[in-house]
Amino acid sequence: MRDAYHEELDSIGDGLVEMARLVGSAIGRATTALLDADLNVAESVIGADEKVDDLQRELETRAINLLARQQPVATDLRIVVTSLRMSADLERSGDLARHVAKLARLRFPASAVPRDLHSTILEMGQLAQRLMAKAAEVIITKDVDDALQLEADDDRMDELHRALFQHLLDDRWKHGIETAVDVTLVGRYYERFADHAVSVAKRVVYLVTGEHVYELSPLPTDVETA
């Protein structure tokens, strides 16, 4: 009976990893759709988000059933509750990728992003995908150091987000108000996506240590500034 119980706990973790990999792929493909004005890719991202939603509902059902049947305590209870929170982060990440794809579809056949901002948006998309891949790996390995490092890795996303606003506020901006709104939204989508990846990593730290990140000792200086 206990073997089946722990297999069920493991299956919840597997579901989280699958969700993370799906939303990571989604943000990468949504970036392609946005920059290349590729309607087919945009539609595929929008349609695939249903799979992420289904996985979240399935995971919630498993977790609630475990709580009801097994009444887990201590570490096992922490695993179940934290998994529910991580699944919410991942589901919202999928929504953000869908938002990027919807913007690509809305502006088709044009690109919603001006050519002079393509490199910035491309880097934001690639970084978002890498951060989520790292989050998926952290779910698997339960490596606290790697999980803590993810927040430092997110600093680059914040820099890129600020750079977008500098373009928007520049007197030389010539792309109009509608495009400015599009770029503002896109920047926010990527920034929030990255925040959710970091949130997943922080929840892994809590799962392993029983402590929230702010309660832990600071990272060594060489890690903080990496």
C-alpha positions in Angstrom: 0.0 0.0 0.0 2.8 2.4 0.9 4.6 1.5 -2.4 1.5 2.6 -4.3 1.3 5.8 -2.2 4.9 6.8 -3.0 4.4 5.9 -6.7 1.5 8.3 -6.7 3.7 11.0 -5.1 6.4 10.3 -7.8 3.8 10.6 -10.5 2.8 14.0 -9.3 6.5 15.1 -9.7 6.6 13.5 -13.2 3.5 15.6 -14.1 5.2 18.8 -12.9 8.2 18.0 -15.1 6.0 17.4 -18.1 4.2 20.6 -17.5 7.4 22.5 -17.2 8.8 21.0 -20.5 5.5 21.8 -22.3 5.4 25.4 -21.3 9.1 25.8 -22.0 8.6 24.6 -25.5 5.5 26.7 -25.8 7.3 30.0 -25.1 10.0 29.1 -27.6 7.5 28.4 -30.3 5.5 31.5 -29.4 8.6 33.6 -29.8 9.1 32.1 -33.3 5.5 32.9 -34.2 5.8 36.4 -32.9 9.1 37.3 -34.7 8.4 35.4 -37.9 4.7 36.2 -38.1 4.0 32.5 -38.4 0.3 31.9 -38.0 0.5 28.1 -38.1 3.0 28.1 -35.2 0.9 30.6 -33.3 -2.2 28.4 -33.7 -0.3 25.4 -32.5 0.8 27.1 -29.3 -2.7 28.3 -28.6 -4.1 24.9 -29.1 -1.5 23.1 -27.1 -2.2 25.1 -24.0 -5.2 22.9 -23.4 -2.8 20.0 -22.7 -1.2 22.0 -19.9 -4.5 22.9 -18.4 -5.5 19.2 -18.5 -2.3 18.2 -16.8 -2.9 20.7 -14.1 -6.4 19.5 -13.4 -5.2 15.9 -13.4 -2.4 16.7 -11.0 -4.8 18.6 -8.7 -7.1 15.6 -8.6 -4.3 13.3 -7.7 -3.0 15.6 -5.0 -6.5 16.1 -3.4 -7.2 12.4 -3.5 -3.9 11.7 -1.7 -4.7 14.3 0.9 -8.1 12.7 1.5 -7.0 9.0 1.4 -3.5 9.1 3.0 -3.6 12.2 5.2 0.1 12.8 4.6 2.2 14.6 7.3 5.6 16.2 7.5 7.7 15.9 4.2 5.0 14.1 2.3 2.4 16.8 3.1 4.9 19.4 2.0 5.4 17.6 -1.3 1.7 17.5 -2.0 1.0 21.1 -1.1 4.0 22.5 -2.8 3.2 20.5 -5.9 -0.2 22.1 -6.1 1.4 25.6 -6.0 4.0 24.7 -8.6 1.3 23.4 -10.9 -0.4 26.8 -10.6 2.8 28.6 -11.6 3.3 26.3 -14.6 -0.3 26.7 -15.7 0.1 30.5 -15.6 3.3 30.2 -17.6 1.4 28.3 -20.3 -1.1 31.1 -20.4 1.6 33.6 -20.9 3.1 31.7 -23.8 -0.5 31.5 -25.2 -0.8 35.3 -24.9 2.4 35.8 -26.9 1.1 33.5 -29.6 -2.3 35.3 -29.6 -0.6 38.6 -30.2 1.3 37.0 -33.1 -2.0 35.9 -34.5 -3.7 39.2 -33.9 -1.0 41.1 -36.0 -0.6 38.5 -38.7 0.5 38.9 -41.5 2.7 41.6 -39.9 5.0 41.1 -37.0 3.9 42.7 -33.8 7.6 43.5 -33.0 9.5 46.2 -34.9 12.6 44.9 -36.6 15.0 46.9 -34.4 13.6 45.1 -31.3 13.8 41.6 -32.8 17.1 40.7 -31.2 15.9 41.8 -27.7 12.7 39.9 -27.9 14.5 36.8 -29.3 16.9 36.9 -26.3 14.0 37.2 -23.9 12.2 34.3 -25.5 15.4 32.1 -25.5 16.1 33.1 -21.9 12.5 32.3 -20.8 12.8 28.9 -22.4 16.2 28.2 -20.6 14.9 29.3 -17.3 12.0 26.9 -17.5 14.2 24.1 -18.6 16.3 24.7 -15.5 13.2 24.7 -13.4 12.2 21.4 -14.8 15.7 20.0 -14.0 15.5 21.3 -10.5 12.1 19.6 -10.0 13.9 16.3 -11.0 17.2 16.8 -9.0 15.9 18.7 -6.0 19.2 20.5 -6.1 18.9 23.5 -3.8 22.0 25.3 -5.1 20.7 25.1 -8.7 17.3 26.3 -7.5 18.8 29.3 -5.8 20.9 30.1 -8.8 17.8 30.4 -10.9 16.9 33.7 -9.3 20.3 35.2 -10.2 19.9 33.9 -13.8 16.6 35.9 -13.9 18.5 39.2 -13.5 19.2 39.2 -17.2 15.5 39.1 -18.0 14.9 42.1 -15.8 17.7 43.9 -17.7 16.1 43.1 -21.1 12.7 44.2 -19.8 14.1 47.6 -18.8 15.8 47.9 -22.2 12.5 47.5 -23.9 11.1 50.5 -21.9 14.1 52.5 -22.8 13.3 52.0 -26.5 9.7 52.9 -25.9 10.6 56.2 -24.1 13.2 57.2 -26.6 12.3 60.3 -28.6 13.3 58.4 -31.8 10.5 55.9 -31.3 8.6 55.9 -34.7 6.4 52.8 -34.6 3.3 54.4 -33.1 1.1 53.8 -30.1 -0.4 50.4 -31.0 3.0 48.9 -31.5 4.2 50.5 -28.2 1.3 48.8 -26.5 2.2 45.5 -28.1 5.8 45.7 -27.1 4.9 46.6 -23.6 2.6 43.6 -23.3 5.2 41.2 -24.8 7.9 42.4 -22.4 5.5 41.9 -19.5 4.6 38.4 -20.7 8.3 37.3 -20.8 9.1 38.9 -17.5 6.2 37.2 -15.8 7.0 33.9 -17.4 10.6 34.1 -16.0 9.2 35.0 -12.6 7.0 31.8 -12.6 10.1 29.7 -13.4 11.9 31.3 -10.5 8.9 30.7 -8.3 8.9 27.0 -9.2 12.6 26.8 -8.2 11.9 28.6 -4.9 9.1 26.1 -4.1 11.6 23.2 -4.7 13.9 24.8 -2.1 11.0 24.9 0.4 10.1 21.3 -0.5 13.6 20.1 0.2 14.5 22.3 3.2 11.2 23.2 4.8 12.4 26.8 4.7 11.4 29.7 2.4 14.2 31.2 0.4 14.2 34.4 2.4 14.9 32.4 5.5 18.0 30.7 4.2 21.6 32.1 4.4 22.6 34.3 1.5 24.3 32.8 -1.4 28.1 33.2 -1.5 29.2 36.4 -3.2 30.6 34.6 -6.3 27.2 33.0 -6.8 25.2 36.1 -6.2 27.1 38.1 -8.9 27.4 35.3 -11.5 
